[in-house]
Amino acid sequence: MKQASGNEKQLPVNKFNESILVLKRKNLFPDGDWTGIKKVDFEQYLKLVQQHQEFMPRGLAEEDATYKQIIPYLVFRHNDLYFLMQRKGSSSEQRLASKYSLGIGGHLREEDMKGSTIIEWAQREFDEEICYSGSVTITPLGILNSESTPVDQVHIGFVLLLEGDSADISIRSELQSGELVLLSECKEKDLEGWSRLVVEFLETHKI
């Protein structure tokens, strides 16, 4: 059998074959699910993830609503301005293409979780997805859940607020645009469902 040399180009892994972090729905919702962002003991939920975590190919997880894919959802704020992004029309997640989002985030792959926590992953994901020159403090806001769409039914969000000390922020990756705006301006855009829940939560709790 031919051995691959170190100089050969490695083919990219299909995202739907990636092994991603999931939890059984019954472990996340022992008392039944909800819609919105729920304030919780975040450390307790992180322990729950560690205790019940499983990994499965993303393609299977997308079709199995008995599991929820864990998505850290990072919301950036500088003073009273929030970083609002628009996804490209060619986004790899076509169900969210061209939508506006307040959340930076993605799936947790099995290799992401080796020797790191969800919070550490969140910081790394932010650095990879966003060009930013300042520093941030990370505060958990709550757990986000919705069952209104096929996408929602197989995902759950761990919402983290990133407070930045600089307005020097811009987009990269699969995003089309990004700008700092007031929360009231976000409501005028075609927001994805999770971002609408984030706006409602921030307004209600005056965070």
Phi, psi and omega in degrees: 000135181286132178268138179288135178273162181292344183268351182283142180286130179274133179287143180293147178281133176298131186300332181281353174263352180296142177273114187242160182284129176222157171229146176294139181305320183295333178281330179279328186234064180298335181251015181100152182278177180214173174239130180123196177251124184252126174289129184221171168284101188297321180298323178296320179290324177295323177292324177298318177298313181298324184286322188245008185299141173226163177231134179214159177302136184302323180301323178286319182297326180295340183251004186237098184281004172280352177240155172240132175276131183277121181237106168296130187238106190262123180248121183262134177225136172234115189057241180256014183252139181249145181276107181259128184242155172241133178284151176290154175294338180263018181307145179296335174262088187295339179291345179242009184303137177069358178286156174269146184218141171265352187255131172255130180173186181179180181290151175264111178279161182302319180291335178294331188269356181283114177072020179214164178255171177299322180295317178296320177298319182300315178298318180293318179297319178300315181295328181281326187269335189232139172271118184210136187257351184262198176244161181226153167247140185250125179234123176294134177261320182162187180254128184255130177219146173209153179236017191280339180227164176302326177295312181300322187295342181243012179227152171221140185254136169259102189274125181237131177266124178256111179268116182259152179259010181219149176265004182277082184222141180208169187263164166208197180061226187273012182267147182267323182203165177199140180205155176274125183221164173288155180301323180297329179288333180298324184291345180276353184260166176277080185283146169292160188303316181298321181293325176298321178293324177296314179300314179300318180295314182296321179292316184295318185266357178049050181279000000 
